[in-house]
Amino acid sequence: MKDKDATCVLDFVSGNPDRVKEAFSRYYGETSLKNSTDPNDLYKIESKLKKHGFFFAADIEEFSKVFYVARPSQDKIYSVLKKIVDRVECGTPEDQKQFRANLGNYVDLYSFLGQIIKFTDPELEQLFQFSRYLLKLVPVQPEDQPRELRRYVEVESIKLRKNKIDVYPDKDKGTLEVHEPKTGDGPFPDPPLPEPLSEILKRLNERFGTDIVGPAAEEFIETLETKLNADESLAASFAVNTSENARLTFDHKVRDHVQDMIDTNFKFYKQINDKPEFAEFLNDLLFDRYSERRGPIGNSVD
């Protein structure tokens, strides 16, 4: 499927990893198989997380009180998690690295198993949501950051400019002349126009098999973006926060404004409210558009 970047294979029949490996060997030069997944591994990882001593049962309980509500506040969630992040940052680099790895392992394993089995232990679900949000805030050790990311982070600013060169033949001489554009302080081409709202709807429909089209749907997005543009606290968050924290605030603001627009387009609202994957993908698109309008995160732009 378009935009699909991961595949999950469940083998209910053979029970033989070698047969699965043989089947995939026709398409891949190398195929590696992990050991069978055991749901009890969740408890093992949970035990490892608790041994770090960075959070306690009271922290998860406090997080659950602000998360499991009709309209969770990202500011309150961040306030709860900030205390844990401060503790993590006081740990040794090795502890931080291992703790973040265990968080990621727990989130990945729970996300995978949650598609197959139904858990009856609510504490596992609470720890999953707690870990999922905390993972976005725990700092990444420099050596674990992708090499390309480290290279681009060092760039303080960058500006792209379209350069046009007129090329046409000289009829008298039979040669080709290349005319460079004039230099100086003259006007530059206008920046590219933002992606049309109809294209956003098209991408949503293609990805999720929905049928959200028409002026009413485009007006829903346009109204939502107008509300986001006028939100002063969101602009302030972009001006002073990191990308991760700005995104948390952005998602919270989108959720709030969408709730206020329930009567505007109920069909669109239901897709956002009932389908987390749909909402997250839409937020990704809106976040990119908002970032382009506001400029670099952490730098206030008029």
N, C-alpha and C positions, 0 to 999 in steps of 0.2 A: 504494500500500500504506500501511497505517496506520503513522504515525511516520516515514515516508520523507521526507527533506528535501532530497534531491539526485537529479538524473537525469543519466545518462551516455548520450549518443547516439553511436553508431558508424555511419558511412555507408560501407558496403562496395560500394555499387552505383553511385550516380550520379557520384561524384567531382566534383560540382558544388556548391560552397557556396551559390550563389544558389538552387538548388532546395530545399536544406534550409531556407534562410531563408524562402523562399516558403511552405513547408509549415507552418512555425511561426507565420507572420504571421497565420494564421487564429485563433490562440489568444492571441497576445501583441500588445500595441500596438506594442512595439519589440523587435526581435530583432537581437542583435549576434553576430558570429561571429569567433572567434579564428583565427589562421593555422593551417595544418596543423601537427600535432605531429611534431617530429623527435626520435627517440631520442638523436641526437647532442647535443641541447640539454643533456642531463644532464652531459656532459663540459664543456660551456661553463659551466654553473652551478658545477660542481665546481671549475673553474679560478678562478672569481670568489671562491668560499669560501676557497680556499687563499691567495689574494692578500691577504686581510685579515690573515693571520699570527696568528690567534687559536688555531689548532690545527695539529698536524703529524701526519705519518704514524705516529709513535710513539704519539700520543694515541689514534688510531683502533685501532691494534694492541692497546693496553692495554685499551681499551673492549671490543674483540672477545673478549679473553681472559676477561673477567668476564661478558659477555653470552651468548656461545654456549656455554653449559654446560647441563646437565640442569636445574638449579634455580638460575637467576641470582639473585644477591643485589642487591636495590635499593640497599642501603647501599654496596656496592662500586661499583655503577654511578654512584651520586651522587658518591662520592669521586673517581672518575676525571673526571667532568664538571665538578665544582666548580672544578678548576684552570682549565678553559677559560672558565667563567663569570667567574672573577676577572680573567682577561686581557681578556675582552670589556668588563667594567665599567671597565677602565683606558683603554679607547679613547674617542674623541670621540663625542658623541651621534650625529653623522651616521654614523660607522663602525658604531656599534651598531645603528642603525636599518637600514642597508643590509645588514649581516651577517644580521640576523634575517629580513629580507625574502628574502635569497638562501636561507637555510635553509628557509623556508616554501615557496619556489618549487621547491626540490629535492625536498622531501618530497611536495608535491602532484603534481609531474610523475612521479616514480618510482611513486607509488601508482596513478596513472592508467595509465601504460604497463605496470605489472606485471600488470594485468588482461588485457592484450592479447598481449604478447610475453614470451618467456622470455629473461632475461638470462644471458649466459655469463660475465660479468665479476663475480667475487665482491666486488671492491672497491666496486662500485656498491651492492651490497646492504649491505655493511658501513657505507658512508657514509650510506645511508638510515637504518639503525637508529640510528646515531650521531647523525644530524641530528634524527631524530624525538624522541629523548629530550632532546637538547640544547635543542631549540626550546621545550620546556616550562620550561626554567630560565633562558634568556636574558631579561633584563628588557625590558619593553615601554616605549618612550618615552611620556611622559604625553600628548603630542599625538596619539599613535596609539591611545590607549585610547578606546573608545566614550564618547560624551558622557554617556550614561546611567550607564555603569559608574563614571565619575569622580564623578558626583553621589552614587551610593550608597556609594562607598568612604568618603566623608567622614562618613557616619553611623557613630557609634561603637557604638551599640546601638539595638535597636528591639524592642518587645514588643507583640504583638497580643493583644487581649482581646475576647471576645465580649460584646456588650451586648444585653440582652433588654429589650424594652418591651412591656408588657401593654396592649392596646387593646381596649376593649369599650364598648358603648353604654349610656347612662343611660336606662332605660325611661321614667322619670317625665318627664324634661325633653326627651326626643327629641334629645339632643345626644350628642356623642362625647367621652369623657374619655380622655386619654392619661396613663398613670402611668409616670413615670420610675423606673428601678430605684434602690434605696437606694445611697447613696454611703458611703464610709468604708473601714474595714479588713476588711470582711466577706469571706467566701470567694468566689472567682471560679470560673467553670465549669472543669471539668477540660480539659486540653489534648486535642486530637483524637487518637484512637487511631492507631497506625501501620498502614500498609497491610497487609492480611492476606497471609500467605504464599501462599495460593491465588491471589491477584491477581497476585503476582509471577510465579508459574508461568504464569498465563494470558497475561500480557504477553510472556513469553519464547516461549511456543508460538505466539502470533499473529505475532510478528515473524519467527521463524525456521522456522515450520512443523514444530516438534517436537511430541512427544507425551509430555511429562514431567508426570505428574499423580499424585495420590494421597498418602496419609499419609507414605510413605517419602521422597518428594521434598520434602515440606514439612519433614520431620524433618531432611533433609540441610541445608537452608538454616538451620533453627533451630539445629542443632548448630554450623554454621559461624559464625553470629552469636554464639553463646555463646563460642566460642573467641576471636573478635575482641574481644568485650567483656572477656574475661579477660586479654588480651594487654597487659601493662604497657608494653612498649616502644612499642606502637602508640599507647596513650594519651599517652605522653610526647611522641611525635612530634606529635600533634595539639595538645599544650599549648604547644609552642614554635616550630613550623615555619609556613611559609607554606602556603597552600592547595595549591600545586603540589607542594611537597616532601612534605606530608602525604599527598597522593594517591599519590605514588610509593611511599611506605612502605606505604600501605594495600594497593595492588595486590600488592606483594611479600608481605605477610602473608597475603592471600587465597590466593595461589598456594601458599605453604608449607602452610597449613592444609588446602587442598583435596588436596594431595599425600598428606597424612596420612590422608585420608578415602577413599582409593581403593577400599577394600573396603566402604565404607558403602553406596554406591549407584553402581555402576560405570557404569551408563547415563548418569547425570547427570555423573559425573566425565569421561566421554569427551567429552561435549558441551563442557565447559569447557576441557578439555586440548587437544582437536583443532580447535576452532573459535575463533580469536581474537576474531571479531566477537561471538560469543555470550558469551565470557568478559568482554569489555569492557562489553557492555550490562548483564550481571549485576552487574559491579563498580560500574557507575554507580548502579544501584538500591540495592545494599548500602552504598555510600559515602554516599548521601543519608540512608539510615536510620541509619547509624552517626553521622553528623554531627548529626542531630536528637537522638540520645541523649546525645552528648558535649557539645553546645553549640558556640559559635563556635570555629573553629580559631584557635589561638594564645592561647586563654584556658582555663586548667585549670578543670574543673568537677567538683565532688564528686558 
